[in-house]
């Protein structure tokens, strides 16, 4: 899981295999202007003070076929709160997901040339009705990251990757990151 935490800034993804949560993907042009490159949010959700290890319930972890073990961490990239979850049992593939609650950076930073330079793809999607990005990196081809725009200067960041043996495609991990993000958003939207 430590490796998972270190991979957070070098990941991204594309493609929606059968059975994936319904999303809409479009390629993202690199922009640096003041125009916000994502559609409006249905509402604002603040992630400040939220425990990332509590954004998935025990029932949601069971639905994902994840262990109930949650490993809290502090992100090395932005100092955000993070939690690692995943499975290490059953038949392959085994997944790991790192949930980060970014509260000191806007999602639009992912459109800057510096960030785009390390990515192999960036797709606009929706997660629980919120604008989101699905990204894959150039170096770690299996990893996939889904970022959900919840309010100005804050976003949910879910990185999914293989636990153990690596393949050559990010597609199953993009599906997994979307599943985790959808469930996390259900929990966040249910908060008062």
C-alpha positions as CSV (number, residue, x, y, z in Angstrom):
1,X,0.0,0.0,0.0
2,X,3.0,2.3,0.5
3,X,3.8,2.0,-3.2
4,X,0.2,2.9,-3.9
5,X,0.6,6.1,-2.0
6,X,3.7,7.0,-3.9
7,X,2.0,6.4,-7.3
8,X,-0.7,9.0,-6.8
9,X,0.8,11.7,-8.9
10,X,1.9,9.5,-11.8
11,X,-1.4,7.9,-12.8
12,X,-4.4,8.0,-15.2
13,X,-6.7,6.0,-17.5
14,X,-9.3,5.4,-20.4
15,X,-11.9,2.8,-21.5
16,X,-15.0,1.4,-20.0
17,X,-15.4,-2.4,-20.2
18,X,-18.8,-4.1,-19.9
19,X,-20.4,-3.8,-16.5
20,X,-18.7,-0.5,-15.7
21,X,-20.5,2.4,-14.0
22,X,-22.2,4.6,-16.6
23,X,-19.9,7.5,-17.4
24,X,-19.4,9.8,-20.3
25,X,-15.8,10.2,-21.5
26,X,-14.3,12.8,-23.8
27,X,-10.7,13.8,-24.4
28,X,-9.4,16.8,-22.5
29,X,-7.5,19.5,-24.3
30,X,-4.6,21.1,-22.4
31,X,-5.7,24.6,-21.3
32,X,-4.2,27.2,-19.1
33,X,-6.8,30.0,-19.4
34,X,-9.3,31.2,-16.8
35,X,-12.2,29.2,-18.4
36,X,-13.2,26.3,-16.2
37,X,-12.8,23.2,-18.4
38,X,-15.4,21.1,-16.5
39,X,-19.2,21.4,-16.5
40,X,-21.0,22.8,-13.4
41,X,-21.4,20.6,-10.3
42,X,-25.0,19.6,-9.2
43,X,-24.1,20.9,-5.7
44,X,-21.0,21.7,-3.5
45,X,-19.5,19.1,-1.1
46,X,-16.7,20.0,1.2
47,X,-14.1,17.4,2.1
48,X,-12.6,19.3,4.9
49,X,-12.6,17.4,8.2
50,X,-13.7,14.2,6.5
51,X,-11.9,11.0,7.4
52,X,-10.9,9.2,4.1
53,X,-11.1,5.9,5.9
54,X,-14.8,6.5,6.5
55,X,-15.9,7.3,3.0
56,X,-16.5,3.6,2.3
57,X,-18.8,1.7,4.7
58,X,-18.2,-1.9,5.6
59,X,-21.1,-2.8,3.3
60,X,-19.5,-0.9,0.4
61,X,-16.1,-2.6,1.0
62,X,-17.9,-6.0,0.9
63,X,-19.6,-5.0,-2.3
64,X,-16.2,-4.2,-3.8
65,X,-14.9,-7.5,-2.4
66,X,-12.3,-5.6,-0.4
67,X,-11.0,-6.4,3.1
68,X,-12.5,-4.3,5.9
69,X,-8.9,-3.2,6.7
70,X,-8.4,0.5,6.2
71,X,-4.9,1.9,6.2
72,X,-4.8,5.7,7.0
73,X,-1.9,7.7,5.6
74,X,-0.9,11.3,4.9
75,X,-0.2,12.1,1.3
76,X,3.3,13.0,0.2
77,X,2.1,15.0,-2.8
78,X,-0.2,17.6,-1.2
79,X,-0.4,16.6,2.4
80,X,-3.9,15.4,1.9
81,X,-5.6,12.8,4.0
82,X,-5.5,9.4,2.5
83,X,-6.7,5.8,3.1
84,X,-5.7,2.6,1.4
85,X,-8.2,-0.2,0.8
86,X,-8.2,-3.3,-1.3
87,X,-8.2,-7.1,-1.5
88,X,-5.4,-9.7,-1.2
89,X,-7.6,-12.7,-1.4
90,X,-9.5,-14.7,-4.0
91,X,-8.8,-15.1,-7.7
92,X,-7.0,-12.5,-9.7
93,X,-7.1,-9.6,-10.3
94,X,-6.5,-8.3,-6.9
95,X,-7.1,-4.5,-6.6
96,X,-5.9,-1.8,-4.3
97,X,-7.3,1.7,-4.1
98,X,-6.0,4.8,-2.5
99,X,-8.6,7.3,-1.5
100,X,-7.3,10.9,-1.2
101,X,-9.3,13.9,-0.1
102,X,-7.6,16.9,-1.6
103,X,-8.6,20.1,0.1
104,X,-5.8,22.5,-1.0
105,X,-5.8,22.3,-4.8
106,X,-8.4,22.7,-7.5
107,X,-9.0,19.9,-10.0
108,X,-8.2,22.3,-12.8
109,X,-4.5,21.9,-11.9
110,X,-4.7,18.6,-13.8
111,X,-5.1,20.7,-17.0
112,X,-1.8,22.5,-16.7
113,X,1.0,21.5,-19.1
114,X,3.2,20.3,-16.2
115,X,0.6,17.7,-15.1
116,X,-0.5,16.8,-18.6
117,X,3.2,16.1,-19.6
118,X,3.2,13.0,-17.3
119,X,-0.1,11.6,-18.5
120,X,-1.0,9.2,-21.3
121,X,-4.7,10.1,-21.3
122,X,-7.1,12.4,-19.6
123,X,-10.9,11.9,-20.1
124,X,-13.8,13.9,-18.8
125,X,-16.4,11.7,-17.2
126,X,-19.1,12.0,-14.6
127,X,-19.3,10.3,-11.2
128,X,-22.5,10.4,-9.2
129,X,-23.6,13.3,-11.5
130,X,-20.4,15.3,-10.7
131,X,-17.8,16.3,-13.3
132,X,-14.7,14.1,-13.0
133,X,-11.5,13.2,-14.8
134,X,-10.2,9.7,-15.5
135,X,-6.4,9.7,-16.1
136,X,-3.6,7.3,-16.8
137,X,0.1,7.9,-16.5
138,X,2.9,7.2,-19.0
139,X,5.1,5.3,-16.5
140,X,2.7,3.0,-14.6
141,X,0.4,1.7,-17.4
142,X,-1.8,-0.3,-15.1
143,X,-2.8,2.4,-12.7
144,X,-5.9,4.5,-13.1
145,X,-7.0,7.6,-11.3
146,X,-10.4,9.1,-11.0
147,X,-10.7,12.7,-9.7
148,X,-14.2,14.0,-8.8
149,X,-14.7,17.8,-8.7
150,X,-16.7,18.4,-5.5
151,X,-16.2,22.1,-4.8
152,X,-13.7,24.9,-5.7
153,X,-10.2,23.9,-4.4
154,X,-11.3,20.4,-3.4
155,X,-11.6,17.0,-5.1
156,X,-12.0,13.3,-4.4
157,X,-9.0,11.4,-5.8
158,X,-9.2,7.6,-6.2
159,X,-6.2,5.7,-7.5
160,X,-6.7,2.0,-8.3
161,X,-4.0,-0.4,-9.3
162,X,-3.0,-4.0,-9.2
163,X,-1.9,-5.6,-5.9
164,X,0.8,-8.0,-7.0
165,X,1.4,-9.0,-10.5
166,X,1.1,-6.2,-13.1
167,X,-0.4,-6.5,-16.6
168,X,-0.2,-4.0,-19.5
169,X,-3.6,-2.3,-19.5
170,X,-5.3,0.3,-17.2
171,X,-8.8,-0.7,-18.3
172,X,-9.8,-2.9,-15.3
173,X,-8.3,-0.4,-12.9
174,X,-10.2,2.4,-14.5
175,X,-13.4,0.4,-13.9
176,X,-12.3,-0.2,-10.3
177,X,-11.5,3.5,-9.7
178,X,-14.9,4.5,-11.0
179,X,-16.6,1.9,-8.8
180,X,-14.8,3.1,-5.7
181,X,-15.4,6.8,-6.5
182,X,-19.1,6.2,-7.1
183,X,-19.5,4.4,-3.7
184,X,-17.4,7.1,-2.0
185,X,-19.6,9.8,-3.5
186,X,-22.7,8.0,-2.2
187,X,-21.4,8.2,1.3
188,X,-20.3,11.8,0.9
189,X,-23.7,12.8,-0.6
190,X,-25.5,11.1,2.3
191,X,-23.6,13.3,4.9
192,X,-25.6,16.2,6.3
